[in-house]
Amino acid sequence: MEAERLNSPQTSAVLFEVMGYQLQFSQDPNSKHLGTTVWDASMVLVKYLEKNCRKGRFSPSKLKGKRVIELGAGCGVAGFGMALLGCDVVSTDEVEVLPLLMRNIERNISRITQMNPDADSIGSMMAAELSWGNKDHIRALDPPFDYIIGTDVVYAEHLLEPLLQTMLALSGPKTTILIGYEIRSTNVHEQMIQLWKKHFEVKIVPKSKMDVKYNHPSIQLYIMTLKTPEGSVNLEDEADTSKSNGSSSSNSNSNSKIVEDEGDDELPTEPHDGSLSEWEARRYGSMAARLLRDIKIT
């Protein structure tokens, strides 16, 4: 029997295990808004946090009480990854998406509380409206934030500049930006990276640091900080990332970043029993959609 893709129009909810909690995210793939669907990059980002939370900058001891804003939150998956590590998260999106986002937040906070009534280490999560570039919305959120996160927030060229200006307005000298992104348009992707590199130190998370299951060659994670004046040192820089890059800390020009070995967009490896995991079914569906998009029928 053909495996059904989780992210199909018939699927109204996605079950996702995050740091020992079985969370449920309602979605509406049939709506006119892309934010009402759970996208794979959000799952990759959360599983990256889960894998790297035992030590370092993403450990609960370092994240407890940190202020996080999630851009283009959609169903709120990525925000819960940070909240479960102790952060106080504000998940933002356009007003039309907020009802679904708020429903997911309320439902999953209830599920977490029921599973662990004494979960003192868990942070908080709330929803707020944010249209990128809207100064009133940004001012009401009281920046700067310790972390800015987002997944699959860019899919068209006209969004690049508003996203950049919003990230800059929400940032302070010590803000860390964590973005998960699936490359769908090479042109948009290249423009996005060039824009970011003008203002941020951009690093790509290597595949070795991602979850062994929740990763894919077309999905990348970026860690960014505001550029510091030449000659100064950014104490918030991630030591593990620098070591993985094997580069000197003095080489911090706009092109310095971790570059993971690029692989082909291959199909997931089929398990021995011939069945597909839910993640593999999602990736098959995503690849099929891209193939159909590229085929022109005459």
C-alpha distance (Angstrom), angle and dihedral (degrees) to the residues before:
residue distance angle dihedral
M1 . . .
E2 3.80 . .
A3 3.78 113.2 .
E4 3.79 113.7 -113.7
R5 3.76 115.2 -128.4
L6 3.80 112.8 -119.4
N7 3.75 91.6 -137.2
S8 3.80 95.2 58.2
P9 3.81 125.6 131.2
Q10 3.79 88.2 -109.4
T11 3.81 92.8 59.2
S12 3.78 114.5 91.2
A13 3.82 97.1 173.2
V14 3.80 138.8 29.3
L15 3.80 121.8 -150.1
F16 3.79 111.5 -148.3
E17 3.81 128.1 176.0
V18 3.79 110.6 -139.7
M19 3.81 122.0 179.6
G20 3.76 92.8 -28.4
Y21 3.80 96.1 -43.2
Q22 3.79 122.8 110.2
L23 3.80 103.1 -139.9
Q24 3.79 128.0 -173.7
F25 3.79 122.7 -149.3
S26 3.78 120.3 -166.1
Q27 3.78 114.8 -144.2
D28 3.77 138.5 178.9
P29 3.82 110.0 -154.6
N30 3.81 90.0 173.7
S31 3.79 94.5 62.8
K32 3.81 123.3 101.4
H33 3.81 91.1 -115.7
L34 3.80 121.1 83.9
G35 3.80 89.0 -152.4
T36 3.80 92.8 72.1
T37 3.81 93.0 71.6
V38 3.81 128.9 79.4
W39 3.81 105.1 -120.8
D40 3.78 122.6 -155.6
A41 3.82 96.1 -122.0
S42 3.81 89.9 65.9
M43 3.81 90.2 57.0
V44 3.81 91.2 47.8
L45 3.82 91.1 51.9
V46 3.81 94.2 48.8
K47 3.79 92.7 47.8
Y48 3.82 88.9 49.2
L49 3.80 88.9 55.2
E50 3.79 90.4 47.8
K51 3.80 92.4 51.9
N52 3.81 94.1 47.2
C53 3.81 101.2 39.6
R54 3.81 98.0 93.3
K55 3.81 93.0 81.0
G56 3.76 140.5 -5.2
R57 3.78 130.6 38.2
F58 3.82 94.7 -26.4
S59 3.80 96.2 52.7
P60 3.82 115.9 116.7
S61 3.81 90.1 -118.0
K62 3.81 89.6 60.7
L63 3.81 96.8 39.0
K64 3.81 101.0 44.4
G65 3.81 108.4 125.0
K66 3.81 95.6 -0.2
R67 3.81 115.3 147.2
V68 3.80 113.3 -120.9
I69 3.79 130.5 -176.9
E70 3.78 120.5 -163.4
L71 3.81 116.1 -153.3
G72 3.79 120.0 -150.6
A73 3.79 88.3 3.6
G74 3.79 95.9 176.1
C75 3.80 106.1 171.7
G76 3.83 92.2 1.4
V77 3.81 101.1 -117.3
A78 3.82 98.1 136.8
G79 3.80 92.7 45.4
F80 3.78 91.5 57.6
G81 3.80 89.5 54.9
M82 3.81 89.8 61.8
A83 3.82 94.7 38.9
L84 3.80 91.6 54.8
L85 3.81 88.0 56.0
G86 3.80 91.4 56.3
C87 3.81 103.7 -90.6
D88 3.78 126.8 137.5
V89 3.80 101.8 -125.9
V90 3.79 130.9 -162.7
S91 3.81 108.1 -164.8
T92 3.80 111.9 -159.2
D93 3.78 137.0 -169.5
E94 3.78 141.8 138.7
V95 3.78 116.8 -56.6
E96 3.83 93.8 -106.7
V97 3.82 90.9 60.6
L98 3.81 97.2 45.7
P99 3.84 98.5 86.5
L100 3.81 92.1 59.2
L101 3.80 92.0 41.9
M102 3.81 92.6 50.7
R103 3.81 90.8 48.0
N104 3.80 90.5 53.8
I105 3.80 92.2 47.7
E106 3.81 94.0 50.0
R107 3.80 94.1 44.3
N108 3.80 95.7 48.6
I109 3.80 96.1 42.8
S110 3.82 85.7 55.0
R111 3.82 91.2 48.9
I112 3.81 91.8 49.1
T113 3.80 92.4 48.3
Q114 3.80 91.8 49.7
M115 3.81 92.4 49.0
N116 3.80 93.9 46.0
P117 3.82 115.1 15.2
D118 3.83 91.0 177.2
A119 3.80 96.0 51.8
D120 3.82 96.4 138.9
S121 3.79 91.7 158.2
I122 3.81 93.3 62.3
G123 3.79 115.6 102.1
S124 3.79 128.1 -148.0
M125 3.78 135.5 -91.6
M126 3.78 132.7 -159.6
A127 3.81 136.8 164.9
A128 3.81 128.0 -123.0
E129 3.78 137.7 172.0
L130 3.79 117.3 -105.9
S131 3.76 126.3 168.2
W132 3.79 107.1 -171.2
G133 3.77 112.2 -104.3
N134 3.81 94.1 16.0
K135 3.81 103.4 134.4
D136 3.80 94.2 -162.8
H137 3.81 92.1 53.5
I138 3.81 91.1 47.0
R139 3.81 93.7 47.8
A140 3.81 91.2 50.4
L141 3.81 90.3 56.0
D142 3.84 91.2 60.8
P143 3.82 102.4 -132.1
P144 2.96 150.0 -131.5
F145 3.81 104.1 78.2
D146 3.78 128.9 -165.4
Y147 3.80 91.0 -131.5
I148 3.79 135.1 19.7
I149 3.80 114.8 -164.6
G150 3.78 134.8 179.3
T151 3.79 140.5 158.5
D152 3.79 128.2 -152.8
V153 3.79 90.0 -10.7
V154 3.82 96.4 146.4
Y155 3.77 125.7 58.6
A156 3.84 102.4 139.7
E157 3.79 136.5 45.2
H158 3.81 95.8 -119.5
L159 3.83 90.7 63.7
L160 3.81 95.9 57.7
E161 3.81 99.5 81.4
P162 3.85 96.8 41.9
L163 3.82 89.7 49.5
L164 3.80 91.9 49.4
Q165 3.81 93.8 48.5
T166 3.81 90.5 47.7
M167 3.82 93.0 50.5
L168 3.80 90.4 49.1
A169 3.82 92.1 48.7
L170 3.82 91.6 50.4
S171 3.82 94.7 45.3
G172 3.76 133.2 93.0
P173 3.82 130.8 -175.2
K174 3.82 91.9 -82.9
T175 3.82 99.1 39.1
T176 3.80 117.4 126.8
I177 3.80 118.6 -155.2
L178 3.81 120.1 -153.9
I179 3.79 116.6 -171.4
G180 3.81 129.0 178.4
Y181 3.77 114.9 -161.8
E182 3.79 138.8 174.0
I183 3.79 112.6 -147.9
R184 3.80 108.8 -126.3
S185 3.80 100.8 149.7
T186 3.81 119.7 36.3
N187 3.79 90.9 -159.4
V188 3.82 94.8 52.7
H189 3.80 90.5 43.1
E190 3.82 93.8 53.8
Q191 3.80 92.9 46.6
M192 3.80 90.4 49.0
I193 3.81 93.4 52.5
Q194 3.80 93.1 47.1
L195 3.81 91.0 50.8
W196 3.78 92.3 48.7
K197 3.79 94.2 48.2
K198 3.80 91.0 58.7
H199 3.80 90.5 64.9
F200 3.81 108.7 16.8
E201 3.76 141.6 48.8
V202 3.81 99.0 -117.0
K203 3.79 122.6 -155.5
I204 3.79 128.5 177.3
V205 3.79 117.3 -140.8
P206 3.83 109.2 -124.3
K207 3.78 119.4 -123.9
S208 3.81 90.0 -116.2
K209 3.82 89.2 69.3
M210 3.79 94.2 50.0
D211 3.78 126.8 88.6
V212 3.79 110.6 -81.1
K213 3.82 91.3 -125.8
Y214 3.80 105.0 29.5
N215 3.78 101.5 61.9
H216 3.79 137.4 91.2
P217 3.84 134.9 -177.5
S218 3.80 91.9 -116.2
I219 3.84 94.1 51.5
Q220 3.79 116.7 77.6
L221 3.80 133.5 -179.4
Y222 3.80 120.9 -146.0
I223 3.81 128.2 -162.1
M224 3.80 113.8 -162.8
T225 3.79 138.8 177.8
L226 3.80 130.5 -178.3
K227 3.77 112.8 -88.4
T228 3.77 113.7 -100.0
P229 3.81 124.2 -142.6
E230 3.79 112.5 -83.5
G231 3.78 111.9 -84.4
S232 3.81 96.3 21.6
V233 3.79 123.3 109.0
N234 3.80 125.5 -125.4
L235 3.81 103.4 -139.2
E236 3.80 90.7 -168.6
D237 3.80 92.2 63.4
E238 3.79 113.5 122.6
A239 3.80 111.0 -107.7
D240 3.78 94.1 -160.5
T241 3.79 91.0 54.1
S242 3.81 92.8 50.7
K243 3.79 91.4 49.7
S244 3.79 91.5 50.6
N245 3.78 89.2 52.9
G246 3.78 91.6 51.3
S247 3.82 90.5 -144.7
S248 3.78 131.3 132.9
S249 3.81 116.5 -102.2
S250 3.80 88.4 -127.9
N251 3.80 90.9 65.2
S252 3.80 98.0 78.5
N253 3.77 104.7 137.9
S254 3.78 123.6 140.1
N255 3.80 92.0 -85.8
S256 3.82 97.5 53.2
K257 3.77 110.9 112.2
I258 3.77 141.5 120.5
V259 3.78 110.9 -88.1
E260 3.75 116.4 -164.0
D261 3.79 117.9 -147.6
E262 3.78 106.3 -89.4
G263 3.78 115.9 -122.5
D264 3.77 134.9 -169.5
D265 3.78 118.7 -91.8
E266 3.78 91.1 -104.7
L267 3.76 130.2 174.5
P268 3.80 116.5 -101.1
T269 3.78 114.7 -91.3
E270 3.78 110.5 -98.5
P271 3.83 114.7 -120.5
H272 3.78 119.9 -118.9
D273 3.80 93.0 -107.4
G274 3.81 91.6 55.3
S275 3.81 94.2 -118.6
L276 3.78 126.3 123.0
S277 3.76 125.7 -129.3
E278 3.80 117.7 -130.4
W279 3.81 90.2 -106.6
E280 3.81 92.9 51.3
A281 3.80 90.5 48.9
R282 3.81 88.8 53.7
R283 3.80 91.7 51.2
Y284 3.82 92.9 48.2
G285 3.80 88.9 52.3
S286 3.81 92.1 48.0
M287 3.79 92.7 50.8
A288 3.79 92.3 46.8
A289 3.80 89.8 52.0
R290 3.80 90.8 52.8
L291 3.80 91.7 48.8
L292 3.79 92.0 50.1
R293 3.79 90.4 47.8
D294 3.80 91.3 53.8
I295 3.82 95.8 46.8
K296 3.79 112.9 90.9
I297 3.79 113.4 -158.2
T298 3.79 114.2 -150.5
